[in-house]
Amino acid sequence: MQPAGPRSDDWWCELTVGHAAGASRARATQARRAPFGWMLLTPEAPLVWAVNRAQVVPNAGGLDAAETVTAVEAAHDAAGLAHRAVDLRGRGDARRLAPVLRAAGYVVQELHVLAAAPAELAERTRPRPGRSYVVAPEGPEAAEPVRQAAEEGQDRTPEERRQVARQWSLAPARDTVHLVARDAAGEAVGSLVVHLASLHLELDDVLTHPARERAGVGTALLAAAAELGRRRDVGRLTLLADPNDYAASWYGRRGFRAVGRTATAHRVPAA
């Protein structure tokens, strides 16, 4: 697995049956080096499952469910990753792969795809009196204090927490805007990653500093995203959310509605 280019945002590597599955998949290897997915690698963060995530292509290379999971595991091993994660794009992938992933020790989580029109989102995110923040695009490093604070309560080693906090700084993608919310003193209190697509905007990593929770920071970030969507004349803004989490209902009150489903799976090995 080699990066597609020298830039950190080009470290999307194609995983092939021939490389990742090895001798156990000689039949597929001899037939063709069939791609079955991608993995995002960053040279400074080899242990972070949040950025090192395999995305599976359904039925690629003739692999059945068990063989696909074996290949994904081999790809993680080849990359030296302790934490593993797999994106299951679509309900068909989830039904086919979830039982085998669970048997391999992965935790499978269903996520809802939520969407909102920019105009409705703007209408529902008007600031309340006394809750004023400046939200503007900044470099990905500007949000690291917010990410580091959000990671303090997570069950990870200090090095893993540092790497997760830096994940967007290590692998900034092209066509991505990093919005940072600052308070009156200029302190970073929230952040949001916006992926720019031609017909919609995808929101990712919506974070509020733990000391400013329920103080309107997230609403200010969404309002800025809605304005960005209006300026780019897109039809909707989308994001992923756990349907059982508080955040899903919070997004719902701001105009987001479920338009589809996807799933993710992750495994953290025993210490």
N, C-alpha and C positions, 0 to 999 in steps of 0.2 A: 504494500500500500504506500504510494508516494503522493505527495501533494500535487495538485494540478498546477501550481505556480508558486512563486516566492512569497507572495503576500499572505498574511495570516488568514485573511478571509477567503483564500483559495485552498485552504487545507481541507476541502471536501474530497475524500478519497473513495474511489469506487472499489467495492469489495467484490471479488470474483470467486466463483466456486473453485477454480484451480488454485488460487492463493490461499483462501481461508479454510477450505475444507480438507485440503491435502489428499493423502493417499486413500483415505476412506471414501473419497468421491472420485476415484479414478475414471469411472465411466463418464461422468459429466465433464471432467477435465479434458479427457481425450476427445470428446465430441466438440466442445467449444468452451472457451473461457467465458462463461455466461455470468453477467452481473446479477447479483441478488440484492444489492442494497448499497448504502453509502454510510460513511462514518465521518464525523467532524473531529479532526485532530488539531490540537494546539501544542506547540513544542514545550510550553512552560507549564501545562496543566495536564499531566498524564493520568491523574487519578480521579478527575472530576466527572462523574456520570452525567451531570447536567449539561456539559458541553460535548462529551464524547458519547454520542447517541447514534445507534445504528437505525437506519430506516429500511424496512424490508419491502422488497418488490414481490407481490404475490406470485407464487408458483415459478419463480425464475429458476432457470437451470434445471428444471425437472425435480427440484427438491421437494420432498414431502415435509410435513410439519416438523417431525423429529429431526430430519436432516437440516432443515433451515435453522433450527435452534442450535444444533451442533456447529453449523457454519458460523453463526453469529458469535458463539462462545469462542471458536477458534480465532475469529477476527479480533475479538477483545484481547485474547491471549497474545496474538501477534503484535498488537499495539501496546501491550503492557499495562492494560487498564485493570484496576482493582474493582472499580464500580462499573456496573454494566447497565445499559438501558436500551430499549428497543421501542421505536415508534410503530404502532400498529395502525396503518392508515386505512381506515374503513372497517365496517363491522364484519365483513367476510374474513379479513385477516385475523381479527380478534377471535372469532369463533374457531378458526382453524388452528391458530397458534397458542391461544391462551392456555388450554389444558397442558400442553407440553412445556410451556414456559413456567407454569406453576409447579410442575413436577421437577423442573430444574432449579427451583428455589426463587423464581421471580415473583414479585408482587405485581399483579395486573390491575390497572385502574382505568375505569371508563371515564372519558371526558366528553363534555358537550361542546359543540362548536356554537358560540353565541355571536349574534350579529346585531348591529344597530345602524340606522341611517344617521348620517352626520347631523342633519337638521334636528331630529328628535333628541339625539344625544346632547347637542348644544342647549336645547330647551330645558333638558332635565339636569344640567350641570351648572346652572347659574350660581355664582358664589353667594353664600349667605353673608350678611353684614358681619364684619369683624374677622372674616376668613379670607384674607387676601394673600396670594402667593404669586411670585413671578415664575412663570414656566417658559423655558426657552430651550432650543436645541443647543447641546454642548457636546464636548468630546466624551467618549465612553468612560474615561477615567474619572470624570467629575462626579459620577454616581457611586463610586466605590465606597465612600463613607456610609451611604445608605445601605448598600448591599452588605457591607461588613457588619453593620448593626443588626440587620435582619437575620444574619447567619449566627449570631451569638447564641441563640437558643437552640440551634440545631445539633443533633447528636452526630457530630463529625469531629475529626481531629482538628487542631488549630491550623495545620497546613491545608487541610481540605477546605476549611471555612475560608481561608485566605484565597484559595484558588477559585472557589465558587464565586466569591465576591468580585474576583477579577475576570470572570469568564468573558464578559462582553468586551473588556479592554484587551484581552488576549486574542479574541477572535471577532473583531468588528467586521460585520458584513457590509458589502456594498449595498446601496439602495436601502439604507437603514438610518433612521433618525433617533437620536438619544435625547429624550426630553428630561430635563432636570427641574424640579420645583425647589425654589428657595424662599425662605421666610424674610421678614423685614430686616433681619440682621445679616442676610446673605448666606445663611447656612443651608446646605443641601438637605432637604427634608423628604424628598420623594423622587422617584425616577420611573421612566417608562420607555421601553424600546418599541419603535414603530417600524415595521417592515413595509416598504413602499411597493405595492403591486400596481398593475395598470388599471384595474377596475375596483380595487378595494385596498384597505390598509389593514394589516394584521398587527394586533397589539400583543406585546409579550413582556413578561417580567415587570408587572405593575407593582411597585414597591413603595411603601410608606415607612419612614423611620419609626421604630417602635415607640419613641417618645412623643410622636405626633399622630398616633392612630386616632381615628374618629374626629379629626380636626379639619376635615375638608381637603386634605392634601390629594387623596386619590381622585376626588371630584374635580379638582383643579387640573390634574393631569389629563383626565378624560376630556375636559373642556378644551384643552389645548390640542388634543388629538382630533376632536371634532372639527376644530377650526382648520387644522392641517388637512383633514378630509374634504372640507368645503373648498379650500384653496386648490386642491388637486382635482376637484370635481369627481370624486369617486362615489359609487353607489352605496357602499356600506363599510363599516369597520367590524372586524371579527377578532375573536379571541377564544381561547380554550379555558374551560373551568370545570372543576369537579362539581357535579350536580348536587352532591350532598354537603358541600362546603358553604359556609356563610357568604363567601365572595360571590357565589352564583346568584343568590337572592339580592345581594347588593348591586350587582350588574343589572339584574332584572328591573330594579327600581329606577335605573338610569336608561332604560329603553332597550336593553339587550334581550334578544329572544333566541331560543334554541333553534338552529337550522340544520343540525346534523350531529353525528356522533363519531368519536374516534377513541383510541385507547393508547395507553403507554404501559410499559412494564419495566421494572428496575429491580436490581438485585445488589445488595451490599454483602460481600462475603464476611464470614465470621472473623472476629479479630484473632 
